[in-house]
């Protein structure tokens, strides 16, 4: 691991050798208001030492404001509607894309000569970066996670329970998965075999099942589909309805959240999930405390009812997809000294020096560098978080101000490995070796005109899908009415949404966007 990290850093030093001009020590610091989301696991630490270090190095004053994820969308929508953005704001580029034409964000394409480190990052991942442009312009700083583990939404089962129910091998397809869940219910009638983190199951499990709960690129057909218009989505809802009706799926799944989901898995109330597999590391710390065999292990990619096996790594996943959906924008209202300070700060985050700071913290305080160039973290601090924190790795990062939950642009995510046991490292290697798991496909940005032509239809369709999908799963609406549901979607404009995305996709091919940049969803 340390040898890999050393080679990574040597390579990275060739990228981003340029560092923005540092402000003079005796000058008044420029105040930059920065806004981002909190993680669901904890309250954001506003006293991160990395923030103080950024201020000292760049001669700025960072006023950081954070909001819970549940409130952030509302907050941002109000700010966007009233042109009241902070100096620098964080969100997903898919959420911001609709507003690019309104002139609210600085068009970075006009400032690339002042962003040498960011430009080098874009060049390094040119085939992925193309999907983030709108009409040839780039409006955001795309966060990258280099050296991150490779993970995504995958099926996970308690290995001891699988053995206890007499299954000598893992399920190979979704019908066998159903049979396994039935066997678990018979083995432990009081359990809930499968739990979810709420209605996320519709997209977390949907793609591997062969469909999606909105507009997405369907690789089997080579074009965009609005998933709920298809027989595949109906089959998916039929499957979930069968699990729900037979007590195999959490009866309260629609109201579940991360805390309830984790409690069910760590307490022995549930034995299977189809979700972000990386959470198994934290879950297994609890379940194996009393019984070393009581750990969640990954399944191979299941064959779906349409004859394919498929899954997708998350964005920002290792060497597979270094770019994330998370981006930063600079308000177009900035000018003069404040604009220059914002550009300097953001470009610095993509320099090697800035990346190291936002990956490891402050040298000599949060980490040391060995003679061979490898990073040594404070093991005592790591051990404390492993013993006391609900989410050890992310809470460790939150204290210091490093990684994807911080004010960061380009960073190395190898700190994560320090919180893993060998079983977890084997788990990530298992996924990476699965040839049925493909790189993450980034959402294709539409032009302002294209977005405006479908925004109302897409919102109306997505809203109807969210309500009616639950009704079909829970039996409040019979599946015999699915054809009526499809006609309702068509009346709202779902087919028009498909046409606009496919036209944009064809144009992107003509403009040379690599196929690996195709969208999986919006």
N, C-alpha and C positions, 0 to 999 in steps of 0.2 A: 504494500500500500504506500509506504513512504517513498519507495523508489519511483513509483508511478507519479506521486505528487511532485517529486523533484524534477522529473522530466517534464511534467506539465508546466511547472513554473518557469523552467528554462525556455520552453517554447513560448510561453505567454509573455516573457520579457521582450521577445521580438515584436510583439504586438503592442502598442501603447507605450512606447518609450517616451513619448512627448507628454509633458505635464503642463497644464495651463499656468499662466502667469500668476504668482502668488501676490496678494495684496501687501503693501508695505506695512510694517508693524505699527507705525505711528499714525496710520490713516484711520478714520472712523469706519467701523465695520458697516457694510451694507446689510440691511435687514431683509431676509428672504422668508416669506410665509410659505410653509410647505404643509401639505395635507395628505394623509393616507389612512388606510383602514387598519383596524386592529384584527388580530387573530381571535378566533372564537375561544381559544383555550385560556386566555389570560388578558389582563389589563396591560395596555402598552406602557412600557417604561419610557418616560420622557426625560430621564436623566442618563441616557446612554453615553458612555465615555467616547464612543466613536463620533457622536455628534459634536462633543466638545473639541475633539481632535480635528474634525473637518473645519470647524470655526477657526481654530488656531492656525491651521495650515493655509486656509484660503482667505482669511481676513473678512469673514462674513459672520452675521448673527442669524442663526437658524431658529425661527419660531415654528416649532412643529406642533400640529394639531392632529389628533387621531380620533376616529369614531368607530364604534362597533360595525361590523360588516352589515348587520341587519338595518342599520340607520344610514349607512354611507350612501346607498343608492338614492335615497330621498334627498339627502344633503346635496349630493352632486347634481341631481336633476334641477333642484332649485337654483343652485349657483350657475348652472349652464343656461337656464332659462332667463336669468336676470343679468347675465354677463358679469358675474361677481366671483369669478374664480380667484383662488389665492395665486401667489406668484408661480408656484410649482405644485401640480396636483398629480395624484396617483389614481389609476383605475385600470380596467382592462381596455385594450384598444378597441375591442368590439363594441363596448359601451360608449366609447368616445367618438367612434367613426361617424355617427349620424350628425355630429356637431362640427365636423371639420370644415364644412362649407360655410359655416356661419362666421368664420374668421376669429374664433375665440382662442385658438392655439397658434403659437408661433410656428411658421412653416420652416422647419429645420433645413429643408433643401436649400434655402437661401443663405444658410449660415454654416455650411459644411466646411468652409475654409477655416472657421474658428473652432471646429470640433474634430481635430485630427484623431483623437483616441476613439471617439465614437465611430468616425468614418472607417477606421481600421477594423473595428468590430463588425460593422456591417459588411465590409469586404470579406472578412473571414467566413461569414455565414451568408454569402450573397444569395444562394439558392433559396434560403429560408426568408431572407429579408424582403424579397420581392413581394410577398403576400401582404406586407404591412403598408405598402404605398397606395395612395388614392390619387388617381389621375397623374401619376408620376411624381407626386409630392409626398414627403414624409413629415409627419407632425408630432412624432413621439420618440422618446428614448426607450428602447425595448430592453427590458431586464434580461440578462443572461445568467444561467446557472451552469458553470463549467465544472466538470468532475463530480456532478451530482449522481446519485444512484438512479438506476433505471427502474421505473415503477409506473403503475397505472391502476385502472379499475379491473381487478381480477378476482376470481372465486377463491375463497379461503375456507378451510375446514379444520376442525379440531381433530388431530390425528388419532388421539386415544379413543375418541368416540367412534370414529370411522372403524377402528379395529374392534371396538366392543360390539358394534352392530353386525360384525361378521363380514365386512367388505374388505377383501384382500387387495383391491385396487381402487384407484380414484374413478369417479364417474367420467365417462368419455364424451357424453353428449347431454343435451338438456333433458331428455326423457330419463336418462339414468340419474341426473341430478334430482329430478322429481322423486324418483324411487328412493334415492338416498335420504332425502328429507322426510319421506314417509317412514322409512325405517328408523330414523332418529326420533320421530314423534312416538313411534311404538316403543322404542327403547326408554324414552323419558317422556311420558305423557304430559308432564307439567311444564315442559320446556316450550320455547318458541324457536323452532329449528332455524329460521332465517330472520334476521333483523336488518333494517336499513337505517340510513341517516335521513329519514323522511322521504319525500317524493323524488329525491335525487336518483332513486333507483331507475326512473324512467330513462335517464340518459346514461347513468353509470353502467347499467346492465344492457341497455337497449342496443348499443352499437354492436357488441359482441353477439347479441341475439340475432342480429341481421337487419336492424332498423334504427330509428331514432325518433324522438318526440318533437321534432321540428324540421327546419330545413337543414340538409346535410348533403355531403358528397357521397354517393353510393358507389363504391368501387366495383361492385358486381355489374353495374350498368354504365359506368363511366360518365355519370351525369349527376346533377343535383336533383334531389327528390324532397318533397315535403312528406316526411315519414308517415304521419297519420292518414294520408290519402291511400296508403298501400295495404294490401292484404297482409304484408309482413307485420305491420304495426298491430293489426287486428289479432294476429296470431300471438303476438307478444302480450297483449292485454288478456287474451284468453288464458295464457299460461299463468300470468300473475293472478288472475281471478281464481284459477284452480288452486294455486298455493294458498290464497287468502281464504277461500271457502273451506278448505280442508284443514285449516289451522296451522299451516306450514309457514306462512308469512305473518309477521307481527300484525295483530288485529288493529293496533294503533300506529301503524307505520306512517300514515299521513301526517301525524302530529309529532313524530319522533324528531330528535335532534342528536347532536354529537354526544352530549352527556348521557342521554338515555341509551343510546346505541352502545357506547363504551361500557356502561354499567351492565347491560345485558350480556355482553361478551366476556367481561372480566369476572362476572359473578357466577358463571356456569348456567345462566338462564338460556343462552343461545349458543349454537355450535357452528354456524355458517354465516358468511357474509360475502356479498359480491360488491366490492367497494375498493377504495384506495388501500391496496395491499400493504403499503408501508406502515400502516397503523398496527400491523401485527407485532412489530417490535415492542411497542409500548404495552399492548394487550398481553403478550406472552410474558412480560416481566411480572405481571400479576398472576396469571393462570399457572405458571410453572413454579411459583414460589413454594407451593405445597406438593405439587405433582409435576416433576420434570417432563412427563409425557403429555401433559395437558397444554399443548401448544398448537396454534393455528399454522398450517402449512399450505403452500400454494398448490393449486390444481393446474394441470395442463390446460391449454385453451380448448374449450368445449366445442364440439361440432354442433352447429345450430340446425334448425329444421330445414334450412335451405341449402344444405350440403357444403357449407364453408366453416372454417375455423378462423376467427379473427379477433384481434384486440388491438389496442393502441396505447403506446406509452404516453404519459402526460407531457405537456409542454415543459421545457426546461429540464428534461430528463437526461442527465448524463451527456455522453457524446452523441446520443440519438437526436435530441431536439434541444439544443442549448437555449434557444429563445423561449421566453415565457409569454403568457397573455398579458402579464402585468407591464404597464408602461407609465412613464412620466411625461407630462406636458408642461410647457412654459406658457403662461398667459400672454396673449398677443398685446396686452396693454402695457407690458414692460418696455422701457426704453432707457437709453443712456447708461449710466453707471449700474443701475439695477439689472438691466438686461445683460450687460457684460458679466456681472457677478453670477447671474443664473446660468449663463452659458459656460462660464469657467467651472462652476461647481459640477454641473452635469457631465461635462467632458472629463473632469478629473475622476469621476466615478468609474470611467472606462479605461483610465490609465492603469499601468501595472501597479504603481504606488497606491492609487485609490482602491484598486481591486483587492490588494492585500489587506488594506485597512478594513475594508468592508467584508472581508472573508474571515479574518482572524482576530481583529481588534488591534490593540496597541502592543507593539513588540516590547518585550521586557515586563509587560504588565499582564496581558492576556495570553501571550504565547512567547516562545523562544524559537530561534532558528538553529538547528544543528549544523555541524561543519559540512555535512553533505547537502545542506540546503533544505532538509525536511523540516516540517513544522511540528513543534511539540507544544501541546496545549496543557493547561493547568489541570492535571489529572485529579487533584483533590477537589477542584470545583466540579469537574465532570461527575465524579463519584457522588458528590452531594446531590446534584440534580437527579442522578439515576435513582437515588434512595428516597428523595423527597418530592420531586415534581410530578405533576400529572402528565405533562408533556415535556420530558427532560430536554430533548434537543432544542425544541423551539423556545422553551423558556430560557435556556442557556443563551441562545442567540439574542433573545429579547433583552436580557440584562446588559449585554455588551453593546448591541446595536449592529449585528452582522447578519448576512444572509438575506433571503428574499423578503423577510418581514421588517427590514430596516430601510434606511435611506441609502439605497445601494443601486448600482447600475449593472456592472459586470462583477461577478464574484465567483470564487471557488467554493463549492459546497461540501468540501471534504470533511469539515467538522462533523458532519452527520455520521460518518463512519466510526467516529470515536464513541458513539453511543450505541453501537451495534455489537451484539455477540456474534459468534461464528455462524450460528443458525441464521441470523438475519442476513449476514453477508452471503451465505449460501442461497438464501431466498432471492436476493437481487440477481445473483448469477444465474439462477434457474430461469428467471424471466428473460434475461438478456439472451439466453441460449434458445429460447422458444422462437422458432422461425415464423410462427403465426402472429406474432406481435409486431406491428409496424411502427415506424416513427410517427410522432404526432403531426397532424396536418393542420396548418394554421388557417383560420377563417379568412376567406377572400374578402377584401375590402371593396365595397361598392362605391361608385361615384355618387356625388351629392344628388344628381338627377335621378339615378337609379334608386337610391335610398328613399327619396321623397315619393317616388312613384308607388312604393309598396309599404311604407312605414305603417300606415293605418291598417292595411290588410293583414300584414304580418302580426301586428299587435293583437288584432281581433282574433286571428286564427290561433295564435299561441295561447291566448287567454281561454279560448274555448277548449283547446286540447288539455290544458291543465285541469280544468274543472271536470270535463267529461271523462278523461282518462281515469280519474279517481272513481267516478260513478261506475264505470264499466268494471274496474277491478273489484270494487266492494259490492257489486251487485245492485246498486241503486238504479242503474240503467241496464236493461238486458242487452247482451251482445247481439241479439237479433236485430237491434236498431243501429248496428254499425254502419250499414249502407246509408241510413238517414244522416248519421253523423258526418260521413264523407261528403254528402251533398250540402250540408250546412257549411262545411269548410270551403267547398268550391264556391258557394254563394258569397262567402266573405273574401274570396280572392286568393285562395291557396295556390291555384294553378298559375296565377299571375306571378306570385312570389317565385315559384319554380322557374318560370320563363325568364325573369329578370336575372336570377342567379346563373342560369345556364348561358344566357347571353354574355354576362360578365365573365364567366369562366372561359368561354370561347375567345373573348377578347384578350384575356390574360394569356392564353396559349399563343395567340398571334403576337403578343408583346414579349414573349419569351420567358414567361414565368415557369419555373421548373415544376414538374408534376408533383414533387414532394411538398409543394406549398399549397396544395389544394385544401379546401376547407373540409373539416369533419362536421362542423356545426357553427352556429352563430352564438 
